[in-house]
């Protein structure tokens, strides 16, 4: 296939952007964006570093982030698998993107900015779940905030489509790489395994 290698060719294919797609961008969190973000329990964190890019799902049983002020978002790093790909990237390249999603809503809210990772007790201590604190918190300085149009989620019927048959499970993904892995035991026991390891 022939790659497109210059912006002029690419822009000629698509034409001018819809005016609203440019004017809707704001440099801080407005009151309405604050309402949306504080209602979100799920966000995708996108980072990049020397080894490549990373997109990491983050979730909580309440607001997934805390808004410190109209330019600052705090995202606790709750317990995971300790790969810390996103954190490694941020330490070396502060550029980040966030995509907040709310079940049933076809729009999403996007934040672009720059981040740091901190283990300061004054910051990690602001977050408590199950009597635990995160080891670190990602502090994001907001450069841009805007909503994404609903067409992608509408096309996918993300919130209304039935769960499809035959979708691979996490255990099956592992078994594909590690022969002899007990995928059924992993999948059936994961909910109990995860309970004490959520935060």
Phi and psi in degrees as GROMACS dihedral restraints (atoms count N, CA, C in turn):
[ dihedral_restraints ]
;  ai    aj    ak    al  type     phi  dphi    fc
    3     4     5     6     1   -92.8    20    10
    4     5     6     7     1   120.7    20    10
    6     7     8     9     1   -77.5    20    10
    7     8     9    10     1   149.2    20    10
    9    10    11    12     1   -87.7    20    10
   10    11    12    13     1   123.8    20    10
   12    13    14    15     1  -117.7    20    10
   13    14    15    16     1     2.7    20    10
   15    16    17    18     1  -142.5    20    10
   16    17    18    19     1   152.3    20    10
   18    19    20    21     1   -66.8    20    10
   19    20    21    22     1   -33.6    20    10
   21    22    23    24     1   -60.3    20    10
   22    23    24    25     1   -44.8    20    10
   24    25    26    27     1   -63.7    20    10
   25    26    27    28     1   -44.6    20    10
   27    28    29    30     1   -61.3    20    10
   28    29    30    31     1   -46.9    20    10
   30    31    32    33     1   -67.3    20    10
   31    32    33    34     1   -31.2    20    10
   33    34    35    36     1   -66.1    20    10
   34    35    36    37     1   -32.1    20    10
   36    37    38    39     1   -69.5    20    10
   37    38    39    40     1   -39.4    20    10
   39    40    41    42     1   -96.7    20    10
   40    41    42    43     1   -25.9    20    10
   42    43    44    45     1    79.5    20    10
   43    44    45    46     1  -172.4    20    10
   45    46    47    48     1   -70.5    20    10
   46    47    48    49     1   144.7    20    10
   48    49    50    51     1   -67.2    20    10
   49    50    51    52     1   153.4    20    10
   51    52    53    54     1   -61.0    20    10
   52    53    54    55     1   131.6    20    10
   54    55    56    57     1   -54.8    20    10
   55    56    57    58     1   -42.4    20    10
   57    58    59    60     1   -63.1    20    10
   58    59    60    61     1   -29.1    20    10
   60    61    62    63     1   -64.7    20    10
   61    62    63    64     1   -20.8    20    10
   63    64    65    66     1   -96.6    20    10
   64    65    66    67     1   -41.5    20    10
   66    67    68    69     1   -75.0    20    10
   67    68    69    70     1   -18.0    20    10
   69    70    71    72     1   -75.8    20    10
   70    71    72    73     1   -11.5    20    10
   72    73    74    75     1   -76.4    20    10
   73    74    75    76     1   129.5    20    10
   75    76    77    78     1  -121.4    20    10
   76    77    78    79     1   152.8    20    10
   78    79    80    81     1   -88.9    20    10
   79    80    81    82     1    11.0    20    10
   81    82    83    84     1  -159.2    20    10
   82    83    84    85     1   175.9    20    10
   84    85    86    87     1   -86.4    20    10
   85    86    87    88     1   115.1    20    10
   87    88    89    90     1   -81.9    20    10
   88    89    90    91     1   169.1    20    10
   90    91    92    93     1   -56.2    20    10
   91    92    93    94     1   -39.7    20    10
   93    94    95    96     1   -72.0    20    10
   94    95    96    97     1   -38.2    20    10
   96    97    98    99     1   -64.2    20    10
   97    98    99   100     1   -35.9    20    10
   99   100   101   102     1   -60.6    20    10
  100   101   102   103     1   -44.3    20    10
  102   103   104   105     1   -59.1    20    10
  103   104   105   106     1   -43.7    20    10
  105   106   107   108     1   -64.2    20    10
  106   107   108   109     1   -51.5    20    10
  108   109   110   111     1   -62.1    20    10
  109   110   111   112     1   -40.2    20    10
  111   112   113   114     1   -70.8    20    10
  112   113   114   115     1   -17.9    20    10
  114   115   116   117     1   -87.6    20    10
  115   116   117   118     1   -12.5    20    10
  117   118   119   120     1   -82.9    20    10
  118   119   120   121     1   130.9    20    10
  120   121   122   123     1  -102.9    20    10
  121   122   123   124     1    -0.4    20    10
  123   124   125   126     1  -141.5    20    10
  124   125   126   127     1   136.2    20    10
  126   127   128   129     1  -145.3    20    10
  127   128   129   130     1   147.7    20    10
  129   130   131   132     1  -103.6    20    10
  130   131   132   133     1   125.0    20    10
  132   133   134   135     1  -101.3    20    10
  133   134   135   136     1   122.5    20    10
  135   136   137   138     1  -112.6    20    10
  136   137   138   139     1   130.7    20    10
  138   139   140   141     1  -136.7    20    10
  139   140   141   142     1   169.4    20    10
  141   142   143   144     1  -143.4    20    10
  142   143   144   145     1   151.5    20    10
  144   145   146   147     1  -155.7    20    10
  145   146   147   148     1  -174.2    20    10
  147   148   149   150     1   -58.1    20    10
  148   149   150   151     1   -30.2    20    10
  150   151   152   153     1   -85.5    20    10
  151   152   153   154     1    -9.9    20    10
  153   154   155   156     1   134.3    20    10
  154   155   156   157     1  -157.9    20    10
  156   157   158   159     1  -103.1    20    10
  157   158   159   160     1   164.6    20    10
  159   160   161   162     1  -149.3    20    10
  160   161   162   163     1   137.0    20    10
  162   163   164   165     1  -125.4    20    10
  163   164   165   166     1   121.3    20    10
  165   166   167   168     1  -122.6    20    10
  166   167   168   169     1   124.6    20    10
  168   169   170   171     1   -75.1    20    10
  169   170   171   172     1   137.1    20    10
  171   172   173   174     1  -129.7    20    10
  172   173   174   175     1   135.4    20    10
  174   175   176   177     1  -145.6    20    10
  175   176   177   178     1   161.5    20    10
  177   178   179   180     1  -151.0    20    10
  178   179   180   181     1   172.1    20    10
  180   181   182   183     1   -93.9    20    10
  181   182   183   184     1     5.9    20    10
  183   184   185   186     1  -141.9    20    10
  184   185   186   187     1  -156.2    20    10
  186   187   188   189     1   -53.3    20    10
  187   188   189   190     1   131.5    20    10
  189   190   191   192     1   -75.1    20    10
  190   191   192   193     1   -22.6    20    10
  192   193   194   195     1  -131.4    20    10
  193   194   195   196     1   168.2    20    10
  195   196   197   198     1  -118.0    20    10
  196   197   198   199     1   132.3    20    10
  198   199   200   201     1   -91.8    20    10
  199   200   201   202     1   112.7    20    10
  201   202   203   204     1   -78.2    20    10
  202   203   204   205     1   -40.9    20    10
  204   205   206   207     1  -161.2    20    10
  205   206   207   208     1  -177.9    20    10
  207   208   209   210     1   -68.7    20    10
  208   209   210   211     1    -8.5    20    10
  210   211   212   213     1  -115.1    20    10
  211   212   213   214     1    -0.9    20    10
  213   214   215   216     1  -133.2    20    10
  214   215   216   217     1   127.9    20    10
  216   217   218   219     1  -119.4    20    10
  217   218   219   220     1   136.4    20    10
  219   220   221   222     1  -111.7    20    10
  220   221   222   223     1   124.7    20    10
  222   223   224   225     1  -118.9    20    10
  223   224   225   226     1   108.7    20    10
  225   226   227   228     1   -68.6    20    10
  226   227   228   229     1   143.3    20    10
  228   229   230   231     1   -99.4    20    10
  229   230   231   232     1    91.0    20    10
  231   232   233   234     1   -75.7    20    10
  232   233   234   235     1   167.9    20    10
  234   235   236   237     1   -52.9    20    10
  235   236   237   238     1   135.1    20    10
  237   238   239   240     1  -143.7    20    10
  238   239   240   241     1  -140.5    20    10
  240   241   242   243     1   -99.8    20    10
  241   242   243   244     1     3.9    20    10
  243   244   245   246     1    67.8    20    10
  244   245   246   247     1    15.4    20    10
  246   247   248   249     1   -68.5    20    10
  247   248   249   250     1   -32.5    20    10
  249   250   251   252     1    46.7    20    10
  250   251   252   253     1    38.1    20    10
  252   253   254   255     1   -57.4    20    10
  253   254   255   256     1   -46.6    20    10
  255   256   257   258     1   -63.3    20    10
  256   257   258   259     1   -42.6    20    10
  258   259   260   261     1   -66.5    20    10
  259   260   261   262     1   -41.3    20    10
  261   262   263   264     1   -59.0    20    10
  262   263   264   265     1   -43.6    20    10
  264   265   266   267     1   -62.6    20    10
  265   266   267   268     1   -46.7    20    10
  267   268   269   270     1   -61.7    20    10
  268   269   270   271     1   -39.6    20    10
  270   271   272   273     1   -58.9    20    10
  271   272   273   274     1   -31.6    20    10
  273   274   275   276     1  -103.2    20    10
  274   275   276   277     1   -20.5    20    10
  276   277   278   279     1  -148.4    20    10
  277   278   279   280     1   107.7    20    10
  279   280   281   282     1   -74.5    20    10
  280   281   282   283     1    -7.5    20    10
  282   283   284   285     1   -68.3    20    10
  283   284   285   286     1   129.5    20    10
  285   286   287   288     1  -138.8    20    10
  286   287   288   289     1   158.5    20    10
  288   289   290   291     1  -132.6    20    10
  289   290   291   292     1   144.1    20    10
  291   292   293   294     1  -123.3    20    10
  292   293   294   295     1   140.4    20    10
  294   295   296   297     1  -127.1    20    10
  295   296   297   298     1   108.6    20    10
  297   298   299   300     1   -90.8    20    10
  298   299   300   301     1   131.3    20    10
  300   301   302   303     1  -127.2    20    10
  301   302   303   304     1   142.3    20    10
  303   304   305   306     1  -125.6    20    10
  304   305   306   307     1   124.2    20    10
  306   307   308   309     1   -52.7    20    10
  307   308   309   310     1   133.8    20    10
  309   310   311   312     1    91.0    20    10
  310   311   312   313     1   -16.4    20    10
  312   313   314   315     1   -99.7    20    10
  313   314   315   316     1   127.9    20    10
  315   316   317   318     1   -85.0    20    10
  316   317   318   319     1   -15.6    20    10
  318   319   320   321     1   -85.7    20    10
  319   320   321   322     1   157.9    20    10
  321   322   323   324     1  -128.8    20    10
  322   323   324   325     1   159.1    20    10
  324   325   326   327     1  -112.3    20    10
  325   326   327   328     1   132.4    20    10
  327   328   329   330     1  -115.7    20    10
  328   329   330   331     1   140.9    20    10
  330   331   332   333     1  -126.4    20    10
  331   332   333   334     1   132.0    20    10
  333   334   335   336     1  -117.5    20    10
  334   335   336   337     1   139.8    20    10
  336   337   338   339     1  -174.7    20    10
  337   338   339   340     1  -159.2    20    10
  339   340   341   342     1  -126.8    20    10
  340   341   342   343     1   143.5    20    10
  342   343   344   345     1  -129.8    20    10
  343   344   345   346     1   159.7    20    10
  345   346   347   348     1  -129.3    20    10
  346   347   348   349     1   160.6    20    10
  348   349   350   351     1  -110.8    20    10
  349   350   351   352     1   129.9    20    10
  351   352   353   354     1  -130.9    20    10
  352   353   354   355     1   144.4    20    10
  354   355   356   357     1  -110.8    20    10
  355   356   357   358     1    14.4    20    10
  357   358   359   360     1   -57.8    20    10
  358   359   360   361     1   129.2    20    10
  360   361   362   363     1   -61.0    20    10
  361   362   363   364     1   -31.7    20    10
  363   364   365   366     1   -65.4    20    10
  364   365   366   367     1   -25.2    20    10
  366   367   368   369     1   -93.5    20    10
  367   368   369   370     1   -50.9    20    10
  369   370   371   372     1   -61.7    20    10
  370   371   372   373     1   -30.9    20    10
  372   373   374   375     1   -69.3    20    10
  373   374   375   376     1   -11.5    20    10
  375   376   377   378     1   -75.2    20    10
  376   377   378   379     1   -12.1    20    10
  378   379   380   381     1  -117.7    20    10
  379   380   381   382     1   130.3    20    10
  381   382   383   384     1  -139.2    20    10
  382   383   384   385     1   130.4    20    10
  384   385   386   387     1  -141.3    20    10
  385   386   387   388     1   128.0    20    10
  387   388   389   390     1    51.3    20    10
  388   389   390   391     1    41.3    20    10
  390   391   392   393     1    62.2    20    10
  391   392   393   394     1    24.0    20    10
  393   394   395   396     1  -122.1    20    10
  394   395   396   397     1   156.5    20    10
  396   397   398   399     1  -118.5    20    10
  397   398   399   400     1   151.0    20    10
  399   400   401   402     1   -68.6    20    10
  400   401   402   403     1   151.5    20    10
  402   403   404   405     1   -70.6    20    10
  403   404   405   406     1   -34.0    20    10
  405   406   407   408     1  -140.7    20    10
  406   407   408   409     1   165.9    20    10
  408   409   410   411     1  -131.2    20    10
  409   410   411   412     1   138.6    20    10
  411   412   413   414     1   -93.9    20    10
  412   413   414   415     1   120.6    20    10
  414   415   416   417     1  -103.5    20    10
  415   416   417   418     1   119.1    20    10
  417   418   419   420     1  -107.7    20    10
  418   419   420   421     1   125.8    20    10
  420   421   422   423     1   -90.7    20    10
  421   422   423   424     1   119.8    20    10
  423   424   425   426     1   -78.0    20    10
  424   425   426   427     1   124.3    20    10
  426   427   428   429     1   -99.8    20    10
  427   428   429   430     1   -37.9    20    10
  429   430   431   432     1  -143.1    20    10
  430   431   432   433     1   143.1    20    10
  432   433   434   435     1  -135.5    20    10
  433   434   435   436     1   135.7    20    10
  435   436   437   438     1  -164.7    20    10
  436   437   438   439     1   159.7    20    10
  438   439   440   441     1   -93.8    20    10
  439   440   441   442     1   149.1    20    10
  441   442   443   444     1   -96.7    20    10
  442   443   444   445     1   136.7    20    10
  444   445   446   447     1   -61.8    20    10
  445   446   447   448     1   159.6    20    10
  447   448   449   450     1   -83.7    20    10
  448   449   450   451     1    -4.9    20    10
  450   451   452   453     1   -58.8    20    10
  451   452   453   454     1   -39.8    20    10
  453   454   455   456     1   -62.2    20    10
  454   455   456   457     1   -45.4    20    10
  456   457   458   459     1   -72.6    20    10
  457   458   459   460     1   -31.9    20    10
  459   460   461   462     1   -66.4    20    10
  460   461   462   463     1   -44.0    20    10
  462   463   464   465     1   -61.0    20    10
  463   464   465   466     1   -41.3    20    10
  465   466   467   468     1   -79.9    20    10
  466   467   468   469     1   -13.2    20    10
  468   469   470   471     1    50.1    20    10
  469   470   471   472     1    44.3    20    10
  471   472   473   474     1   -54.2    20    10
  472   473   474   475     1   -41.4    20    10
  474   475   476   477     1   -93.3    20    10
  475   476   477   478     1    -6.4    20    10
  477   478   479   480     1  -119.0    20    10
  478   479   480   481     1   -19.1    20    10
  480   481   482   483     1   -67.5    20    10
  481   482   483   484     1   140.0    20    10
  483   484   485   486     1   -68.4    20    10
  484   485   486   487     1   154.0    20    10
  486   487   488   489     1   -64.4    20    10
  487   488   489   490     1   120.3    20    10
  489   490   491   492     1   -73.3    20    10
  490   491   492   493     1   148.4    20    10
  492   493   494   495     1   -71.3    20    10
  493   494   495   496     1   147.7    20    10
  495   496   497   498     1    79.6    20    10
  496   497   498   499     1     7.7    20    10
  498   499   500   501     1   -71.4    20    10
  499   500   501   502     1   130.5    20    10
  501   502   503   504     1   -62.3    20    10
  502   503   504   505     1   148.4    20    10
  504   505   506   507     1   -95.9    20    10
  505   506   507   508     1   169.6    20    10
  507   508   509   510     1   -59.5    20    10
  508   509   510   511     1   -42.7    20    10
  510   511   512   513     1   -60.6    20    10
  511   512   513   514     1   -39.2    20    10
  513   514   515   516     1   -68.0    20    10
  514   515   516   517     1   -34.8    20    10
  516   517   518   519     1   -60.6    20    10
  517   518   519   520     1   -43.0    20    10
  519   520   521   522     1   -67.6    20    10
  520   521   522   523     1   -43.4    20    10
  522   523   524   525     1   -62.3    20    10
  523   524   525   526     1   -31.4    20    10
  525   526   527   528     1   -61.3    20    10
  526   527   528   529     1   -29.9    20    10
  528   529   530   531     1   -96.1    20    10
  529   530   531   532     1   -39.0    20    10
  531   532   533   534     1  -112.3    20    10
  532   533   534   535     1    97.1    20    10
  534   535   536   537     1   -63.1    20    10
  535   536   537   538     1   142.5    20    10
  537   538   539   540     1    91.2    20    10
  538   539   540   541     1    -9.6    20    10
  540   541   542   543     1   -67.8    20    10
  541   542   543   544     1   136.8    20    10
  543   544   545   546     1   -86.1    20    10
  544   545   546   547     1    88.0    20    10
  546   547   548   549     1   -65.5    20    10
  547   548   549   550     1   -40.4    20    10
  549   550   551   552     1   -65.2    20    10
  550   551   552   553     1   -42.4    20    10
  552   553   554   555     1   -65.1    20    10
  553   554   555   556     1   -40.3    20    10
  555   556   557   558     1   -61.2    20    10
  556   557   558   559     1   -50.4    20    10
  558   559   560   561     1   -65.3    20    10
  559   560   561   562     1   -44.3    20    10
  561   562   563   564     1   -71.0    20    10
  562   563   564   565     1   -26.7    20    10
  564   565   566   567     1   -98.5    20    10
  565   566   567   568     1    -2.2    20    10
  567   568   569   570     1   -67.3    20    10
  568   569   570   571     1   -37.3    20    10
  570   571   572   573     1   -59.6    20    10
  571   572   573   574     1   -43.6    20    10
  573   574   575   576     1   -69.2    20    10
  574   575   576   577     1   -40.2    20    10
  576   577   578   579     1   -58.1    20    10
  577   578   579   580     1   -41.1    20    10
  579   580   581   582     1   -76.3    20    10
  580   581   582   583     1   -25.3    20    10
  582   583   584   585     1   -49.3    20    10
  583   584   585   586     1   -52.5    20    10
  585   586   587   588     1   -82.3    20    10
  586   587   588   589     1     3.8    20    10
  588   589   590   591     1  -119.5    20    10
  589   590   591   592     1    19.6    20    10
  591   592   593   594     1   -74.6    20    10
  592   593   594   595     1   -34.8    20    10
